[in-house]
């Protein structure tokens, strides 16, 4: 499989799991607490499910690389590294489970600064390389979760119990996996300020969610949510 085909597939961008994930509920609450009127860009919008969940007064826009995206005046396809919207257009930029797929994360952050207004809010969610599960797996020499070595077999190096689960889901295609400290340093590098960062649990299943919720409270949850402000 070509890399471009992998990233344009519906399983990678815009999968149905976005609609029920605990992480997304947390992000929706965060977005809806922002002052209105506001203009929001959902970068990597997939099915654009967020469009119907934002509060009145938040004007929704989205963009995605997926071939299945349905374009209209508010939804556009990404065709190159440039975000397909004007300078200083958005109050909020949401980047949900996308930055780990990007080859040139620095180019993306330059684009984020371009399309955000001064003091605009950037919200990034991404898998946590240093989550409790990965710490355990690395301790015993297993390949950490959220990473893959092959398109042919995404379970290489995993524990047997995780191999059985992973065979039921599509590949992730992650290129850059962040820790909380790494993500904080990364957004600071690109001159974003007022950084707020926490980890949140994700819903693989009810047992995993219960454990993940405990570890999320001490910064070792499976996903990172980082919000910061664009300082021109």
C-alpha contacts under 8 A as a table, 3 or more apart, distances in Angstrom:
res1	aa1	res2	aa2	distance
1	X	5	X	6.75
1	X	6	X	6.75
1	X	151	X	7.47
2	X	5	X	5.29
2	X	6	X	6.39
3	X	6	X	5.07
3	X	7	X	6.37
4	X	7	X	5.39
4	X	8	X	6.24
5	X	8	X	5.18
5	X	9	X	6.29
6	X	9	X	5.47
6	X	12	X	7.33
6	X	173	X	7.69
7	X	12	X	6.09
7	X	13	X	7.05
7	X	65	X	7.60
7	X	66	X	7.34
7	X	173	X	7.52
8	X	12	X	7.21
8	X	13	X	6.88
8	X	65	X	5.87
8	X	66	X	4.35
8	X	67	X	5.94
9	X	12	X	5.68
9	X	13	X	6.47
9	X	66	X	6.11
9	X	67	X	7.20
10	X	13	X	5.18
10	X	14	X	5.83
10	X	15	X	6.14
10	X	46	X	7.80
10	X	66	X	6.42
10	X	67	X	7.84
10	X	68	X	6.86
11	X	14	X	6.69
11	X	15	X	5.10
11	X	170	X	6.37
12	X	15	X	6.41
12	X	170	X	7.48
12	X	171	X	7.46
12	X	172	X	6.51
12	X	173	X	7.82
13	X	44	X	6.87
13	X	45	X	7.75
13	X	46	X	5.22
13	X	64	X	7.66
13	X	65	X	7.70
13	X	66	X	6.16
14	X	18	X	7.07
14	X	44	X	7.69
14	X	45	X	6.63
14	X	46	X	3.30
14	X	47	X	5.06
14	X	48	X	7.72
14	X	66	X	7.86
15	X	18	X	6.12
15	X	46	X	7.00
15	X	47	X	7.50
16	X	19	X	5.84
16	X	20	X	7.92
16	X	47	X	7.90
17	X	20	X	5.77
17	X	21	X	6.17
18	X	21	X	5.56
18	X	24	X	6.72
18	X	49	X	7.92
19	X	24	X	7.28
19	X	49	X	6.56
20	X	24	X	7.30
20	X	25	X	7.71
21	X	24	X	5.40
21	X	25	X	6.72
21	X	202	X	6.71
21	X	203	X	6.34
22	X	25	X	5.12
22	X	26	X	6.42
22	X	201	X	7.10
22	X	202	X	5.92
22	X	203	X	6.60
23	X	26	X	5.20
23	X	27	X	6.37
23	X	200	X	6.49
23	X	201	X	7.00
23	X	202	X	6.26
23	X	223	X	7.66
24	X	27	X	5.00
24	X	28	X	6.09
25	X	28	X	5.16
25	X	29	X	6.36
26	X	29	X	5.30
26	X	30	X	6.36
27	X	30	X	4.94
27	X	31	X	6.14
28	X	31	X	5.14
28	X	32	X	6.06
28	X	50	X	7.64
28	X	53	X	6.96
28	X	54	X	6.63
29	X	32	X	5.17
29	X	33	X	6.33
30	X	33	X	5.39
30	X	34	X	7.16
31	X	34	X	5.63
31	X	54	X	7.16
31	X	92	X	7.88
32	X	54	X	6.01
32	X	55	X	5.45
32	X	58	X	7.98
34	X	38	X	7.75
35	X	38	X	6.69
36	X	57	X	5.29
36	X	58	X	6.22
37	X	57	X	4.65
37	X	58	X	5.66
37	X	59	X	7.55
38	X	57	X	6.44
38	X	58	X	4.78
38	X	59	X	6.17
38	X	90	X	7.54
38	X	91	X	5.66
38	X	92	X	7.32
39	X	58	X	5.61
39	X	59	X	4.67
39	X	60	X	6.25
39	X	61	X	7.56
39	X	89	X	7.50
39	X	90	X	5.08
39	X	91	X	5.25
39	X	92	X	6.34
40	X	58	X	6.55
40	X	59	X	5.93
40	X	60	X	5.05
40	X	61	X	5.91
40	X	90	X	5.82
40	X	91	X	6.13
40	X	92	X	4.68
40	X	93	X	5.87
40	X	94	X	7.41
41	X	60	X	6.28
41	X	61	X	4.72
41	X	62	X	5.31
41	X	63	X	7.67
41	X	90	X	6.56
41	X	92	X	6.29
41	X	93	X	4.88
41	X	94	X	6.15
42	X	45	X	5.18
42	X	48	X	7.89
42	X	50	X	7.95
42	X	60	X	7.51
42	X	61	X	6.15
42	X	62	X	4.53
42	X	63	X	6.55
42	X	93	X	6.21
42	X	94	X	4.94
42	X	95	X	6.41
42	X	96	X	7.87
43	X	62	X	5.84
43	X	63	X	5.32
43	X	64	X	6.45
43	X	93	X	7.07
43	X	94	X	5.99
43	X	95	X	5.17
43	X	96	X	7.33
43	X	98	X	7.87
44	X	62	X	7.16
44	X	63	X	5.65
44	X	64	X	4.40
44	X	65	X	7.07
44	X	95	X	6.72
44	X	96	X	7.06
44	X	98	X	6.40
45	X	48	X	4.97
45	X	49	X	7.78
45	X	50	X	7.82
45	X	62	X	5.41
45	X	63	X	5.70
45	X	64	X	5.64
46	X	49	X	7.75
46	X	63	X	7.93
46	X	64	X	6.21
46	X	66	X	7.09
46	X	69	X	6.82
47	X	69	X	6.99
48	X	51	X	5.59
48	X	62	X	6.92
49	X	52	X	6.16
49	X	53	X	7.30
50	X	53	X	5.09
50	X	54	X	6.44
51	X	54	X	6.14
51	X	60	X	5.92
51	X	61	X	7.91
54	X	58	X	6.41
54	X	60	X	7.78
55	X	58	X	5.84
56	X	59	X	7.96
60	X	74	X	7.07
61	X	74	X	4.74
61	X	75	X	5.82
62	X	74	X	6.33
62	X	75	X	4.72
62	X	76	X	6.47
63	X	75	X	5.48
63	X	76	X	4.73
63	X	77	X	5.41
63	X	78	X	6.21
63	X	83	X	7.93
63	X	84	X	7.60
64	X	69	X	6.99
64	X	76	X	6.83
64	X	77	X	5.20
64	X	78	X	5.44
65	X	69	X	7.83
65	X	77	X	5.65
65	X	78	X	4.89
65	X	79	X	6.86
66	X	69	X	5.69
66	X	77	X	7.48
69	X	77	X	7.20
70	X	75	X	7.22
71	X	74	X	7.47
71	X	75	X	4.90
71	X	76	X	5.35
71	X	77	X	7.04
72	X	75	X	5.12
72	X	76	X	6.90
73	X	76	X	7.57
76	X	84	X	6.92
77	X	84	X	7.55
78	X	81	X	7.63
78	X	82	X	7.50
78	X	83	X	6.70
78	X	84	X	6.47
79	X	82	X	7.75
80	X	83	X	7.86
81	X	107	X	7.19
81	X	108	X	7.05
82	X	108	X	7.86
82	X	111	X	6.54
83	X	111	X	6.35
83	X	112	X	7.91
83	X	115	X	7.72
85	X	89	X	7.43
85	X	115	X	6.88
86	X	89	X	5.84
86	X	115	X	6.13
87	X	114	X	5.30
87	X	115	X	4.45
87	X	116	X	7.14
87	X	117	X	7.96
88	X	114	X	6.13
88	X	115	X	4.61
88	X	116	X	4.88
88	X	117	X	4.33
88	X	118	X	7.39
89	X	115	X	5.45
89	X	116	X	5.94
89	X	117	X	6.12
90	X	93	X	6.75
90	X	115	X	6.11
90	X	116	X	4.80
90	X	117	X	5.71
90	X	120	X	6.95
91	X	116	X	6.06
91	X	117	X	5.76
91	X	119	X	7.88
91	X	120	X	4.65
91	X	121	X	6.16
92	X	116	X	7.02
92	X	120	X	5.73
92	X	121	X	4.67
92	X	122	X	5.96
92	X	123	X	7.59
93	X	112	X	7.48
93	X	116	X	7.00
93	X	120	X	7.72
93	X	121	X	6.22
93	X	122	X	4.88
93	X	123	X	6.18
94	X	122	X	6.10
94	X	123	X	4.80
94	X	124	X	6.19
95	X	98	X	5.99
95	X	99	X	6.98
95	X	122	X	7.70
95	X	123	X	6.04
95	X	124	X	4.81
95	X	125	X	6.47
96	X	99	X	7.70
96	X	123	X	7.71
96	X	124	X	5.79
96	X	125	X	4.89
96	X	126	X	6.84
97	X	100	X	6.79
97	X	124	X	7.54
97	X	125	X	5.40
97	X	126	X	4.84
97	X	127	X	7.27
98	X	101	X	5.49
98	X	102	X	7.04
98	X	125	X	7.79
98	X	126	X	7.12
99	X	102	X	5.37
99	X	105	X	6.78
99	X	124	X	7.70
99	X	126	X	6.91
99	X	176	X	7.60
100	X	126	X	6.56
100	X	127	X	7.81
100	X	174	X	5.28
100	X	175	X	5.65
100	X	176	X	4.68
100	X	177	X	5.70
100	X	178	X	7.63
101	X	173	X	6.43
101	X	174	X	4.90
101	X	175	X	5.30
101	X	176	X	6.69
102	X	105	X	5.76
102	X	175	X	6.68
102	X	176	X	7.34
103	X	175	X	6.86
103	X	176	X	7.89
104	X	107	X	5.47
104	X	108	X	6.61
105	X	108	X	5.03
105	X	109	X	6.33
106	X	109	X	5.13
106	X	110	X	6.36
106	X	190	X	7.95
107	X	110	X	5.19
107	X	111	X	6.39
108	X	111	X	5.03
108	X	112	X	6.13
109	X	112	X	4.77
109	X	113	X	6.23
109	X	190	X	6.74
110	X	113	X	5.23
110	X	114	X	6.29
110	X	190	X	7.53
111	X	114	X	4.90
111	X	115	X	6.32
112	X	115	X	5.51
112	X	116	X	6.06
112	X	122	X	7.93
113	X	116	X	5.34
113	X	117	X	7.79
113	X	230	X	6.33
113	X	232	X	7.77
114	X	117	X	7.84
116	X	119	X	7.87
116	X	120	X	5.35
116	X	121	X	7.59
116	X	230	X	6.90
117	X	120	X	4.90
117	X	230	X	7.24
118	X	230	X	5.74
118	X	231	X	5.92
118	X	232	X	5.59
119	X	229	X	5.10
119	X	230	X	4.65
119	X	231	X	5.57
119	X	232	X	7.50
120	X	229	X	5.48
120	X	230	X	5.19
121	X	227	X	6.77
121	X	228	X	5.79
121	X	229	X	4.80
121	X	230	X	6.48
122	X	226	X	7.99
122	X	227	X	5.51
122	X	228	X	5.30
122	X	229	X	6.11
122	X	230	X	7.20
123	X	225	X	7.12
123	X	226	X	5.70
123	X	227	X	4.42
123	X	228	X	6.72
124	X	224	X	7.90
124	X	225	X	5.85
124	X	226	X	5.17
124	X	227	X	6.39
125	X	223	X	6.89
125	X	224	X	5.41
125	X	225	X	4.53
125	X	226	X	6.31
126	X	177	X	7.80
126	X	178	X	7.27
126	X	223	X	5.75
126	X	224	X	5.39
126	X	225	X	6.93
127	X	146	X	6.80
127	X	177	X	6.80
127	X	178	X	6.94
127	X	222	X	6.02
127	X	223	X	4.41
127	X	224	X	6.03
128	X	131	X	5.36
128	X	177	X	7.10
128	X	178	X	5.91
128	X	179	X	5.31
128	X	180	X	6.92
128	X	199	X	7.78
128	X	220	X	7.71
128	X	221	X	7.12
128	X	222	X	5.24
128	X	223	X	4.91
128	X	224	X	5.72
129	X	134	X	6.58
129	X	144	X	7.49
129	X	145	X	7.66
129	X	146	X	7.30
129	X	177	X	5.92
129	X	178	X	5.69
129	X	179	X	5.22
129	X	222	X	7.83
130	X	134	X	6.07
130	X	135	X	6.16
130	X	179	X	5.54
130	X	180	X	7.74
130	X	220	X	6.54
131	X	134	X	5.49
131	X	135	X	6.36
131	X	219	X	7.82
131	X	220	X	4.38
131	X	221	X	5.25
131	X	222	X	5.10
131	X	223	X	7.70
132	X	135	X	5.19
132	X	136	X	6.38
132	X	212	X	7.82
132	X	215	X	6.73
132	X	220	X	5.28
132	X	221	X	6.63
132	X	222	X	7.40
133	X	136	X	5.21
133	X	137	X	6.21
133	X	144	X	7.95
133	X	145	X	7.67
133	X	222	X	7.85
134	X	137	X	4.88
134	X	138	X	5.95
134	X	144	X	4.96
134	X	145	X	6.08
135	X	138	X	5.34
135	X	139	X	6.16
135	X	144	X	7.92
136	X	139	X	5.17
136	X	140	X	6.80
137	X	140	X	5.47
137	X	141	X	6.25
137	X	142	X	4.91
137	X	143	X	6.75
137	X	144	X	5.98
137	X	159	X	7.75
138	X	141	X	4.81
138	X	142	X	5.33
138	X	143	X	6.69
138	X	144	X	6.29
139	X	142	X	7.63
142	X	157	X	5.49
142	X	158	X	5.49
142	X	159	X	6.51
143	X	147	X	7.39
143	X	156	X	7.36
143	X	157	X	4.76
143	X	158	X	5.32
144	X	147	X	6.12
144	X	158	X	7.31
145	X	148	X	7.89
145	X	158	X	7.72
146	X	172	X	7.12
146	X	174	X	6.91
146	X	177	X	7.56
147	X	172	X	7.78
147	X	173	X	7.79
147	X	174	X	6.24
147	X	175	X	7.95
147	X	177	X	7.62
148	X	151	X	7.74
148	X	154	X	5.32
148	X	155	X	7.13
148	X	156	X	7.31
148	X	171	X	7.93
148	X	172	X	7.55
148	X	173	X	7.00
148	X	174	X	7.29
149	X	153	X	7.76
149	X	154	X	6.48
149	X	156	X	6.60
150	X	153	X	5.43
150	X	154	X	5.58
150	X	156	X	7.53
151	X	154	X	6.02
151	X	171	X	7.37
153	X	156	X	6.20
154	X	166	X	7.64
154	X	167	X	7.97
154	X	171	X	6.32
155	X	158	X	5.59
155	X	162	X	7.84
155	X	163	X	5.43
155	X	166	X	6.66
155	X	167	X	7.45
158	X	162	X	6.37
158	X	163	X	6.12
159	X	162	X	5.44
159	X	163	X	6.30
160	X	163	X	5.00
160	X	164	X	6.57
161	X	164	X	5.53
161	X	165	X	6.82
162	X	165	X	5.08
162	X	166	X	5.98
163	X	166	X	5.14
163	X	167	X	6.21
164	X	167	X	5.65
164	X	168	X	7.39
165	X	168	X	5.72
165	X	169	X	7.47
166	X	169	X	5.41
166	X	170	X	7.76
167	X	170	X	7.70
174	X	177	X	6.87
178	X	182	X	5.73
178	X	183	X	5.81
179	X	182	X	5.01
179	X	183	X	6.10
179	X	224	X	7.99
180	X	183	X	5.24
180	X	184	X	6.19
180	X	197	X	7.35
180	X	198	X	7.76
180	X	199	X	7.98
180	X	224	X	6.65
181	X	184	X	5.17
181	X	185	X	6.23
182	X	185	X	5.22
182	X	186	X	6.08
183	X	186	X	4.91
183	X	187	X	6.32
183	X	226	X	7.82
184	X	187	X	5.54
184	X	188	X	6.28
184	X	195	X	7.25
184	X	197	X	7.54
184	X	226	X	7.73
185	X	188	X	5.09
185	X	189	X	6.08
186	X	189	X	5.09
186	X	190	X	6.75
187	X	190	X	5.24
187	X	191	X	6.62
187	X	192	X	5.56
187	X	193	X	7.92
187	X	228	X	7.70
188	X	191	X	5.02
188	X	192	X	5.27
188	X	193	X	6.61
189	X	192	X	7.54
191	X	230	X	7.15
191	X	231	X	6.34
192	X	195	X	7.30
192	X	228	X	5.86
192	X	229	X	5.29
192	X	230	X	4.94
192	X	231	X	5.74
193	X	228	X	5.56
193	X	229	X	5.07
193	X	230	X	6.60
193	X	231	X	6.51
194	X	227	X	7.94
194	X	228	X	5.33
194	X	229	X	5.83
195	X	226	X	7.01
195	X	227	X	5.76
195	X	228	X	4.36
195	X	229	X	7.07
196	X	226	X	5.73
196	X	227	X	5.23
196	X	228	X	6.32
197	X	224	X	7.12
197	X	225	X	5.77
197	X	226	X	4.39
197	X	227	X	6.43
198	X	216	X	7.86
198	X	219	X	6.39
198	X	224	X	5.87
198	X	225	X	5.54
198	X	226	X	6.65
199	X	216	X	5.21
199	X	217	X	7.36
199	X	219	X	5.37
199	X	220	X	6.48
199	X	221	X	4.97
199	X	222	X	6.85
199	X	223	X	5.40
199	X	224	X	4.38
199	X	225	X	5.97
200	X	212	X	7.83
200	X	213	X	6.95
200	X	216	X	5.21
200	X	217	X	7.79
200	X	221	X	5.22
200	X	222	X	6.45
200	X	223	X	5.32
200	X	224	X	6.26
200	X	225	X	7.14
201	X	209	X	6.09
201	X	212	X	4.99
201	X	213	X	4.98
201	X	216	X	5.89
201	X	221	X	5.25
201	X	222	X	5.63
201	X	223	X	6.36
202	X	209	X	5.93
202	X	212	X	7.05
202	X	221	X	7.95
202	X	222	X	6.33
202	X	223	X	6.89
203	X	206	X	6.69
203	X	208	X	6.92
203	X	209	X	5.13
204	X	208	X	6.18
204	X	209	X	6.67
205	X	208	X	5.44
205	X	209	X	6.07
206	X	209	X	5.09
206	X	210	X	6.21
207	X	210	X	5.27
207	X	211	X	6.58
208	X	211	X	5.29
208	X	212	X	5.91
209	X	212	X	4.93
209	X	213	X	5.90
210	X	213	X	5.35
210	X	214	X	6.80
211	X	214	X	5.40
211	X	215	X	6.63
212	X	215	X	5.18
212	X	216	X	5.90
212	X	220	X	7.94
212	X	221	X	5.48
212	X	222	X	6.74
213	X	216	X	5.06
213	X	217	X	6.67
213	X	221	X	6.76
214	X	217	X	5.65
214	X	218	X	7.53
214	X	221	X	7.88
215	X	218	X	5.44
215	X	219	X	6.54
215	X	220	X	5.03
215	X	221	X	5.23
216	X	219	X	5.07
216	X	220	X	5.01
216	X	221	X	3.65
216	X	222	X	7.27
217	X	220	X	7.37
217	X	221	X	7.34
218	X	221	X	7.73
221	X	224	X	7.43
